[in-house]
Amino acid sequence: MMELIYPYDFAPVIPKPTAETSSAKTAGTEWFPVVEPSGLVVGRSTRQYCHSGAKPLHPVIHIHIIDRMSRIYLQKRSMMKDIQPGKWDTAVGGHISYGEAVIEAVYREAKEELGFTDFNPIYLETYEFESPVEREMVNVFAVVGSYDLHPDLDEVEEGRWWDISDIDAGLGKGIFTPNFESEFSMIRKSLLALL
């Protein structure tokens, strides 16, 4: 698993603050680590800047939940999301906050999105994903089992179990996020090998 390597002191703010972007105006905003592909944290940026098209590389986590019947639990992204609202996506996905370890983000995001806390994540891989608005270092995990999941309707519009054949039938039709589609094809064999 990729580990984030934070500097001894706070990493510099990216982009460098100006009079218009003083700390008073960014109080209460979310801060993400800006990383090199090795996991070295070289800066910190706001969510807004990371999603502005400037594309600093920042880490996220994804959790795929698969049960013993080979069904995969997916979430439908809330219409309030700033990226890919209303599309089906991995069971859990979220940004790593500045100062947080990868595994801490796994458990925090699972609890926030699905009320899901009692599980053993299995690391699958780390890769870079770039969309028109952002560039992410994606840390992919899997969880195997049948769980009673409770989507937070502020975070997730709904969630349900999908047969793999139904996922296959929906690929390329605008039902899923582009990131889910590419990631699913990348990790499909690894997911099924866990059963």
C-alpha positions in Angstrom: 0.0 0.0 0.0 1.2 3.5 -0.8 2.0 5.5 2.3 1.9 9.2 2.4 5.2 10.8 3.6 4.4 14.1 5.3 7.1 16.8 5.9 8.1 17.5 9.5 6.4 20.9 9.3 3.2 21.9 7.4 3.7 21.5 3.6 3.4 24.8 1.7 0.1 25.9 0.4 -0.4 25.5 -3.4 -0.9 27.9 -5.0 0.9 30.4 -2.9 -1.6 32.5 -1.0 -2.3 36.1 -2.1 -4.2 38.9 -0.5 -7.4 37.5 -2.1 -6.8 34.0 -0.7 -5.8 34.8 2.8 -6.3 32.3 5.6 -9.4 34.1 6.7 -11.1 33.3 3.4 -10.1 29.6 3.5 -11.0 29.0 7.1 -13.3 25.9 7.3 -12.3 24.6 3.9 -11.1 21.1 3.2 -7.3 20.7 2.7 -5.9 17.9 0.6 -2.2 16.8 0.4 -0.5 17.4 -2.9 1.8 14.5 -3.6 4.4 13.1 -6.0 3.7 9.7 -7.4 6.0 8.2 -4.7 3.6 9.4 -1.9 5.9 12.3 -0.9 3.7 15.2 0.3 5.0 18.4 -1.4 2.1 20.7 -0.6 -1.5 21.2 0.5 -4.4 22.6 -1.5 -8.0 23.3 -1.0 -10.7 21.0 -2.5 -11.7 23.9 -4.7 -8.2 24.3 -6.2 -7.7 20.5 -6.6 -10.9 20.5 -8.7 -10.3 23.7 -10.6 -8.5 22.2 -13.6 -5.1 23.0 -12.2 -4.7 19.3 -11.5 -2.3 19.0 -8.6 -1.9 15.2 -7.9 -3.8 14.4 -4.7 -4.6 11.1 -3.0 -8.0 9.4 -2.7 -9.3 6.0 -1.6 -11.8 3.6 -3.2 -13.4 0.6 -1.5 -15.1 -2.1 -3.5 -17.4 -4.4 -1.5 -18.1 -7.8 -3.0 -20.2 -10.5 -1.5 -19.9 -14.3 -1.8 -22.5 -14.4 -4.6 -20.1 -12.2 -6.7 -22.3 -9.2 -6.3 -20.7 -5.8 -6.0 -22.2 -3.0 -3.9 -22.2 0.4 -5.7 -23.3 3.8 -4.6 -25.1 6.4 -6.7 -23.4 9.7 -6.2 -25.4 12.5 -4.7 -26.6 15.2 -7.0 -24.8 17.6 -4.7 -21.4 16.2 -5.6 -19.2 18.6 -7.7 -17.9 15.8 -9.9 -20.0 13.1 -11.7 -23.3 13.7 -9.7 -26.0 11.1 -10.2 -23.7 8.4 -11.6 -23.0 5.0 -10.1 -19.6 4.5 -8.5 -17.5 2.4 -6.2 -19.1 1.6 -2.8 -16.9 4.1 -1.0 -14.7 6.8 -2.5 -13.2 9.9 -1.0 -10.3 12.3 -0.6 -7.6 11.9 1.9 -7.5 14.9 4.2 -4.2 16.7 4.8 -2.4 15.0 7.7 -4.3 11.8 7.4 -2.9 8.4 6.6 -4.3 6.3 3.7 -5.8 3.7 6.1 -7.4 6.4 8.3 -9.2 7.7 5.2 -10.4 4.2 4.4 -12.2 3.9 7.7 -13.4 7.5 7.9 -14.9 7.5 4.4 -16.6 4.1 4.9 -18.2 5.4 8.1 -19.2 8.7 6.6 -20.7 7.2 3.4 -22.2 3.9 4.5 -22.1 3.8 8.3 -19.6 0.9 7.8 -17.0 0.3 10.5 -16.4 -3.4 11.1 -14.4 -4.7 8.2 -10.9 -5.7 7.0 -9.8 -3.8 3.9 -7.6 -5.6 1.4 -5.3 -3.4 -0.5 -5.4 -4.0 -4.3 -3.3 -1.3 -6.0 -2.5 2.4 -6.5 -2.7 4.2 -9.8 -3.1 7.7 -11.2 -6.4 8.9 -12.7 -6.9 12.1 -14.6 -10.2 13.7 -15.6 -10.9 17.0 -17.2 -10.9 18.7 -13.8 -8.5 16.8 -11.5 -5.7 14.3 -11.2 -5.9 11.7 -8.4 -3.6 9.1 -6.9 -6.2 6.4 -6.3 -5.6 3.8 -3.5 -7.9 0.8 -4.2 -9.2 -1.5 -1.5 -11.6 -4.4 -1.4 -13.8 -5.8 1.3 -15.5 -9.3 1.0 -18.7 -10.1 2.8 -22.4 -9.4 3.1 -22.9 -6.3 5.1 -25.8 -4.2 6.3 -25.0 -0.9 4.8 -26.7 2.4 5.5 -25.9 5.1 2.9 -25.7 8.7 4.3 -28.1 10.4 2.0 -26.1 13.6 2.1 -23.1 11.8 0.7 -24.8 9.1 -1.4 -28.1 9.2 -3.2 -28.6 5.4 -2.9 -26.7 2.1 -2.8 -27.4 -1.4 -4.0 -25.9 -4.8 -4.9 -25.2 -5.3 -8.6 -24.6 -8.6 -10.4 -21.4 -8.5 -12.5 -23.5 -9.2 -15.6 -25.6 -6.1 -14.9 -22.4 -4.0 -14.5 -21.1 -5.4 -17.8 -24.4 -4.5 -19.5 -24.2 -0.9 -18.3 -20.6 -0.2 -19.2 -20.1 2.6 -21.8 -23.7 3.8 -21.4 -23.2 6.7 -19.1 -24.6 4.9 -16.0 -21.2 4.7 -14.2 -18.5 7.2 -13.6 -15.7 7.0 -16.1 -13.3 6.3 -13.2 -15.4 3.3 -12.0 -15.5 1.9 -15.5 -11.7 2.0 -16.0 -11.0 0.9 -12.5 -13.5 -2.0 -12.6 -11.8 -3.4 -15.8 -8.4 -3.1 -14.1 -9.3 -4.8 -10.9 -12.1 -7.2 -11.9 -9.9 -10.4 -11.8 -8.4 -9.3 -8.5 -11.9 -8.8 -7.0 -13.1 -12.2 -8.2 -9.9 -13.9 -7.0 -10.9 -12.9 -3.4 -13.9 -15.2 -3.4 
